[in-house]
Amino acid sequence: MIADRLYASFLQEDDHGEQPSSTSRFDLGKVVCTGNATLRLRTEEVLTALRRHANGDWGDLLPEDAIANDLALEQGGRLFSAYGFGSDRFWVITEADRSLTAVILPND
């Protein structure tokens, strides 16, 4: 599955061929991508978004949504990030139990 290869790449090296930093604030669990996301998004932008999401950079969210994520991170709730704009917009969602992270498009 493409998402598994993306995640394996995410775990192995960053944009400069180096190991990712240990600044991840939580485990992503299994990473999956919807079919539409796999077809429309570039691998590099997905990997960048996954790194940002794991580091607590929630992307382009309203301040109250970012605050809700910070609380969810502390209290074990679902985490939601948004990246890109217009037709390139996509979401990264990690389940409350941190077992699964999904990359999806808004219309999925």
Residue pairs with C-beta under 8 A, 6 or more apart in sequence:
1 32
2 33
2 38
3 30
3 31
3 32
3 33
3 38
3 103
4 30
4 31
6 31
6 33
6 43
6 46
6 47
6 50
7 28
7 30
7 31
7 50
9 43
9 47
10 20
10 31
10 47
10 50
10 51
11 20
12 19
13 19
13 20
14 20
14 21
14 51
15 44
15 47
15 48
20 51
21 55
23 55
24 54
24 55
25 54
25 55
25 56
25 73
26 54
26 73
26 79
26 94
26 98
27 98
28 50
28 53
28 54
28 94
28 98
28 101
29 94
29 95
29 97
29 98
29 99
29 100
29 101
30 99
30 100
30 101
31 50
31 100
31 101
31 102
31 103
32 100
32 101
32 102
32 103
33 41
33 46
33 102
33 103
33 104
34 102
34 103
34 104
34 105
34 108
36 104
36 105
36 107
36 108
37 46
37 90
37 103
37 104
37 105
37 108
40 105
41 88
41 90
41 103
41 105
45 83
45 84
45 88
46 90
46 103
48 83
49 59
49 81
49 83
49 90
49 92
49 103
50 92
50 101
50 103
52 58
52 59
52 81
52 83
53 59
53 79
53 81
53 92
53 94
53 101
56 69
56 70
56 73
57 81
58 65
58 66
58 69
58 79
58 80
58 81
58 82
59 81
59 82
59 83
59 92
60 82
60 83
60 84
60 85
61 69
61 80
61 81
61 82
65 80
68 77
69 79
69 80
69 81
71 77
72 78
72 79
72 96
73 79
76 96
76 97
77 96
78 93
78 94
78 95
78 96
79 93
79 94
80 91
80 92
80 93
81 91
81 92
81 93
82 89
82 90
82 91
82 92
83 89
83 90
83 91
83 92
84 90
89 105
89 106
90 103
90 104
90 105
90 106
91 102
91 103
91 104
91 105
91 106
92 101
92 102
92 103
93 101
93 102
93 104
94 100
94 101
95 101
